[in-house]
Amino acid sequence: MIRLVIADDHELIREGIKKLVRHCADLKVAGEAADLKQALALVAQVRPDLVVLDIGLPDADGLDGLAALRRHFPELHVLMLSGHPEERYALAAMRAGALGYVSKAGGSAELLEALRRAGQGARWLGPRVSALLMQEASCPQAAPPHHLLTPREGEIVALIGAGLQIKQVAAELGISISSVNTYRTRIFRKMGLSTNAALIRYAMRHGLAG
C-alpha cells in the first residue's frame, strides 16, 4: 500500500486525484494540504510514502516547496504535479530530487503509473521528459536566463515587461510592494540585469511581456 499526501491549492485537483485512486487497492490518500505549511505539518504527522506536490503553491514558489520537503524529510518521495509544460520545469525538478514530473494536462493512466513508480522510490519518466533528457544528453546547451525563474518570478517579469510599475504589479498579484521588490532583486541576480529598463528590453525580446 502506497500512502500519499496531495499538496495542491486547487480543491478540484485534490478531489480528482482522490477519485482516481479511490478504487486502487495499492494506493491510499493519507491526507491533503492546500499550501506548503499545511503539507509540512501533515507529512510530519502521517509520514506518507509519497507527496504529490503542486509546483505553484501559494506560499512556495516554483521548486521552493520541493526544496523544503527534501530538507525536512530527506527520505520522502516527491512527485511534482504542474500546469506548466515539461520543457519549463521538469528537468530542474528531477535534478532537485523529484522522482517524476506530471503535467496536469496528462491522462489518468499516466498519473497512476507515476504514482506507483514514485511511491516505490523509482523514477518515473514520461515520454516528454524522456525526450528532453535525450535531447539534453545529445545536444547540451545553456538554457536562457529566464528559464531559471520560478513561476511567480516569471509573472513579475511579464508584468514589468508590459510596463507596469512596482505598485501596480503588487496590486495585480495581491502581494506587498516589498515582496515585489524582493522578487525583482532575485530576478536581477538570476538574469544578470540591474535595471527595470533592461528587464523590459529582455522581456520584449524573448516574448515574455504580458
C-alpha positions as a LaTeX table, in Angstrom:
\begin{tabular}{lrrr}
\hline
Residue & $x$ (\AA) & $y$ (\AA) & $z$ (\AA) \\
\hline
Met1 & 0.00 & 0.00 & 0.00 \\
Ile2 & 1.40 & 3.38 & $-1.06$ \\
Arg3 & 0.19 & 6.14 & 1.25 \\
Leu4 & 0.22 & 9.57 & $-0.34$ \\
Val5 & $-0.38$ & 13.19 & 0.58 \\
Ile6 & $-1.75$ & 15.61 & $-2.02$ \\
Ala7 & $-0.43$ & 19.17 & $-1.77$ \\
Asp8 & $-2.31$ & 21.42 & $-4.19$ \\
Asp9 & $-4.18$ & 24.67 & $-3.64$ \\
His10 & $-6.95$ & 23.73 & $-6.07$ \\
Glu11 & $-9.68$ & 21.64 & $-4.46$ \\
Leu12 & $-10.78$ & 20.27 & $-7.84$ \\
Ile13 & $-7.32$ & 18.81 & $-8.42$ \\
Arg14 & $-7.24$ & 17.22 & $-4.96$ \\
Glu15 & $-10.72$ & 15.78 & $-5.41$ \\
Gly16 & $-9.80$ & 14.49 & $-8.86$ \\
Ile17 & $-6.76$ & 12.62 & $-7.56$ \\
Lys18 & $-8.73$ & 11.18 & $-4.63$ \\
Lys19 & $-11.42$ & 9.96 & $-7.00$ \\
Leu20 & $-8.79$ & 8.45 & $-9.28$ \\
Val21 & $-7.11$ & 6.36 & $-6.57$ \\
Arg22 & $-10.26$ & 5.53 & $-4.61$ \\
His23 & $-10.60$ & 2.12 & $-6.23$ \\
Cys24 & $-6.87$ & 1.32 & $-6.41$ \\
Ala25 & $-6.01$ & $-1.36$ & $-3.87$ \\
Asp26 & $-2.35$ & $-0.32$ & $-3.78$ \\
Leu27 & $-2.89$ & 3.44 & $-3.33$ \\
Lys28 & $-4.39$ & 5.39 & $-0.45$ \\
Val29 & $-4.69$ & 9.14 & 0.18 \\
Ala30 & $-3.45$ & 9.77 & 3.72 \\
Gly31 & $-4.20$ & 13.49 & 3.69 \\
Glu32 & $-4.34$ & 16.67 & 1.66 \\
Ala33 & $-2.95$ & 20.18 & 2.00 \\
Ala34 & $-3.64$ & 23.49 & 0.27 \\
Asp35 & $-0.24$ & 25.07 & 0.93 \\
Leu36 & 3.31 & 24.18 & 1.93 \\
Lys37 & 2.86 & 24.96 & 5.62 \\
Gln38 & $-0.04$ & 22.52 & 5.82 \\
Ala39 & 1.89 & 19.95 & 3.79 \\
Leu40 & 4.93 & 20.04 & 6.08 \\
Ala41 & 2.77 & 19.62 & 9.18 \\
Leu42 & 0.77 & 16.82 & 7.56 \\
Val43 & 3.84 & 14.90 & 6.40 \\
Ala44 & 5.31 & 15.10 & 9.89 \\
Gln45 & 2.04 & 13.74 & 11.28 \\
Val46 & 1.13 & 10.92 & 8.89 \\
Arg47 & 4.56 & 10.04 & 7.41 \\
Pro48 & 3.36 & 9.14 & 3.89 \\
Asp49 & 5.33 & 7.24 & 1.28 \\
Leu50 & 4.76 & 9.92 & $-1.36$ \\
Val51 & 3.80 & 13.57 & $-1.68$ \\
Val52 & 2.11 & 14.74 & $-4.87$ \\
Leu53 & 3.31 & 18.34 & $-4.91$ \\
Asp54 & 1.89 & 21.18 & $-6.98$ \\
Ile55 & 4.66 & 23.38 & $-8.37$ \\
Gly56 & 2.64 & 26.54 & $-7.66$ \\
Leu57 & 1.53 & 26.52 & $-4.02$ \\
Pro58 & 0.51 & 29.94 & $-2.60$ \\
Asp59 & 3.36 & 30.00 & $-0.06$ \\
Ala60 & 6.02 & 28.16 & $-2.08$ \\
Asp61 & 7.04 & 29.45 & $-5.47$ \\
Gly62 & 8.36 & 27.10 & $-8.12$ \\
Leu63 & 10.67 & 24.45 & $-6.73$ \\
Asp64 & 10.88 & 26.05 & $-3.27$ \\
Gly65 & 8.26 & 23.62 & $-1.96$ \\
Leu66 & 10.24 & 20.65 & $-3.20$ \\
Ala67 & 13.39 & 22.01 & $-1.59$ \\
Ala68 & 11.60 & 22.48 & 1.74 \\
Leu69 & 10.15 & 18.97 & 1.75 \\
Arg70 & 13.52 & 17.46 & 0.84 \\
Arg71 & 15.22 & 19.50 & 3.56 \\
His72 & 12.81 & 18.44 & 6.31 \\
Phe73 & 12.22 & 14.88 & 5.08 \\
Pro74 & 15.25 & 13.72 & 3.05 \\
Glu75 & 13.88 & 10.20 & 2.50 \\
Leu76 & 10.46 & 11.36 & 1.32 \\
His77 & 9.41 & 10.52 & $-2.23$ \\
Val78 & 8.02 & 13.52 & $-4.14$ \\
Leu79 & 6.15 & 13.61 & $-7.44$ \\
Met80 & 5.73 & 17.06 & $-9.00$ \\
Leu81 & 2.35 & 17.97 & $-10.46$ \\
Ser82 & 2.27 & 21.05 & $-12.67$ \\
Gly83 & 0.18 & 23.08 & $-15.02$ \\
His84 & 3.39 & 24.16 & $-16.75$ \\
Pro85 & 4.74 & 22.16 & $-19.71$ \\
Glu86 & 7.59 & 19.73 & $-19.12$ \\
Glu87 & 10.02 & 21.97 & $-21.02$ \\
Arg88 & 9.71 & 24.64 & $-18.34$ \\
Tyr89 & 10.47 & 22.83 & $-15.07$ \\
Ala90 & 10.71 & 19.05 & $-15.46$ \\
Leu91 & 14.47 & 18.67 & $-15.71$ \\
Ala92 & 15.10 & 21.18 & $-12.92$ \\
Ala93 & 12.61 & 19.34 & $-10.69$ \\
Met94 & 14.30 & 16.00 & $-11.34$ \\
Arg95 & 17.71 & 17.47 & $-10.57$ \\
Ala96 & 16.29 & 18.88 & $-7.32$ \\
Gly97 & 15.21 & 15.43 & $-6.16$ \\
Ala98 & 11.71 & 14.84 & $-7.55$ \\
Leu99 & 11.07 & 11.30 & $-8.74$ \\
Gly100 & 8.82 & 12.46 & $-11.55$ \\
Tyr101 & 7.06 & 15.40 & $-13.16$ \\
Val102 & 3.44 & 15.08 & $-14.29$ \\
Ser103 & 1.58 & 17.70 & $-16.30$ \\
Lys104 & $-1.98$ & 18.42 & $-15.25$ \\
Ala105 & $-2.84$ & 18.18 & $-18.93$ \\
Gly106 & $-1.88$ & 14.50 & $-18.92$ \\
Gly107 & $-4.17$ & 11.50 & $-18.64$ \\
Ser108 & $-5.27$ & 9.48 & $-15.61$ \\
Ala109 & $-3.36$ & 6.37 & $-16.68$ \\
Glu110 & $-0.15$ & 8.39 & $-16.82$ \\
Leu111 & $-0.73$ & 9.81 & $-13.34$ \\
Leu112 & $-1.49$ & 6.40 & $-11.85$ \\
Glu113 & 1.69 & 4.93 & $-13.32$ \\
Ala114 & 3.68 & 7.88 & $-11.98$ \\
Leu115 & 2.15 & 7.49 & $-8.51$ \\
Arg116 & 3.00 & 3.81 & $-8.34$ \\
Arg117 & 6.57 & 4.17 & $-9.56$ \\
Ala118 & 7.41 & 7.23 & $-7.46$ \\
Gly119 & 5.67 & 5.71 & $-4.43$ \\
Gln120 & 8.03 & 2.76 & $-4.65$ \\
Gly121 & 11.04 & 5.06 & $-4.85$ \\
Ala122 & 11.65 & 4.65 & $-8.59$ \\
Arg123 & 11.97 & 7.44 & $-11.11$ \\
Trp124 & 9.07 & 7.97 & $-13.46$ \\
Leu125 & 9.90 & 9.46 & $-16.84$ \\
Gly126 & 7.00 & 10.26 & $-19.10$ \\
Pro127 & 7.52 & 10.37 & $-22.87$ \\
Arg128 & 8.13 & 14.11 & $-22.97$ \\
Val129 & 10.60 & 14.13 & $-20.06$ \\
Ser130 & 12.45 & 11.18 & $-21.57$ \\
Ala131 & 12.73 & 13.09 & $-24.84$ \\
Leu132 & 14.03 & 16.16 & $-23.04$ \\
Leu133 & 16.67 & 14.12 & $-21.24$ \\
Met134 & 17.80 & 12.54 & $-24.50$ \\
Gln135 & 17.92 & 15.92 & $-26.17$ \\
Glu136 & 19.98 & 17.37 & $-23.35$ \\
Ala137 & 22.39 & 14.44 & $-23.42$ \\
Ser138 & 22.91 & 14.65 & $-27.19$ \\
Cys139 & 22.94 & 18.44 & $-27.57$ \\
Pro140 & 23.81 & 20.05 & $-24.24$ \\
Gln141 & 23.31 & 23.79 & $-24.31$ \\
Ala142 & 22.96 & 26.55 & $-21.80$ \\
Ala143 & 19.35 & 27.48 & $-21.05$ \\
Pro144 & 18.42 & 31.17 & $-21.39$ \\
Pro145 & 18.43 & 33.05 & $-18.06$ \\
His146 & 14.65 & 33.32 & $-17.81$ \\
His147 & 14.43 & 29.52 & $-17.56$ \\
Leu148 & 15.91 & 29.90 & $-14.08$ \\
Leu149 & 12.90 & 31.89 & $-12.90$ \\
Thr150 & 10.15 & 30.46 & $-10.71$ \\
Pro151 & 6.52 & 30.82 & $-11.83$ \\
Arg152 & 5.98 & 33.84 & $-9.57$ \\
Glu153 & 9.17 & 35.49 & $-10.82$ \\
Gly154 & 8.01 & 34.82 & $-14.38$ \\
Glu155 & 4.70 & 36.56 & $-13.64$ \\
Ile156 & 6.55 & 39.60 & $-12.32$ \\
Val157 & 8.81 & 39.71 & $-15.38$ \\
Ala158 & 5.73 & 39.60 & $-17.60$ \\
Leu159 & 4.04 & 42.46 & $-15.75$ \\
Ile160 & 7.12 & 44.67 & $-15.55$ \\
Gly161 & 7.82 & 43.84 & $-19.18$ \\
Ala162 & 4.34 & 45.07 & $-20.02$ \\
Gly163 & 5.18 & 48.42 & $-18.47$ \\
Leu164 & 3.52 & 48.14 & $-15.04$ \\
Gln165 & 5.06 & 49.97 & $-12.11$ \\
Ile166 & 6.03 & 48.07 & $-8.93$ \\
Lys167 & 2.92 & 49.31 & $-7.11$ \\
Gln168 & 0.74 & 48.11 & $-9.98$ \\
Val169 & 2.48 & 44.72 & $-10.06$ \\
Ala170 & 1.84 & 44.31 & $-6.33$ \\
Ala171 & $-1.84$ & 45.14 & $-6.77$ \\
Glu172 & $-2.19$ & 42.81 & $-9.77$ \\
Leu173 & $-0.69$ & 39.84 & $-7.89$ \\
Gly174 & $-2.20$ & 40.65 & $-4.48$ \\
Ile175 & 1.16 & 40.85 & $-2.72$ \\
Ser176 & 3.06 & 43.64 & $-0.98$ \\
Ile177 & 5.35 & 46.11 & $-2.70$ \\
Ser178 & 8.25 & 44.85 & $-0.58$ \\
Ser179 & 7.59 & 41.31 & $-1.82$ \\
Val180 & 7.67 & 42.50 & $-5.43$ \\
Asn181 & 10.97 & 44.27 & $-4.77$ \\
Thr182 & 12.40 & 41.10 & $-3.20$ \\
Tyr183 & 11.37 & 39.06 & $-6.21$ \\
Arg184 & 12.77 & 41.70 & $-8.54$ \\
Thr185 & 16.14 & 41.53 & $-6.76$ \\
Arg186 & 16.20 & 37.75 & $-7.26$ \\
Ile187 & 15.24 & 38.19 & $-10.92$ \\
Phe188 & 18.04 & 40.68 & $-11.50$ \\
Arg189 & 20.55 & 38.31 & $-9.86$ \\
Lys190 & 19.44 & 35.28 & $-11.85$ \\
Met191 & 19.32 & 37.11 & $-15.17$ \\
Gly192 & 22.36 & 39.33 & $-14.76$ \\
Leu193 & 20.34 & 42.53 & $-15.04$ \\
Ser194 & 20.33 & 45.67 & $-12.92$ \\
Thr195 & 17.52 & 47.97 & $-14.10$ \\
Asn196 & 13.84 & 47.79 & $-14.96$ \\
Ala197 & 14.63 & 49.14 & $-18.42$ \\
Ala198 & 16.99 & 46.23 & $-19.10$ \\
Leu199 & 14.39 & 43.80 & $-17.80$ \\
Ile200 & 11.71 & 45.30 & $-20.07$ \\
Arg201 & 14.01 & 45.01 & $-23.10$ \\
Tyr202 & 14.78 & 41.38 & $-22.26$ \\
Ala203 & 11.09 & 40.57 & $-21.76$ \\
Met204 & 10.15 & 42.15 & $-25.08$ \\
Arg205 & 12.97 & 40.40 & $-26.94$ \\
His206 & 12.02 & 36.96 & $-25.63$ \\
Gly207 & 8.25 & 37.36 & $-25.81$ \\
Leu208 & 7.78 & 37.33 & $-22.03$ \\
Ala209 & 5.90 & 40.61 & $-21.63$ \\
Gly210 & 2.26 & 40.11 & $-20.85$ \\
\hline
\end{tabular}
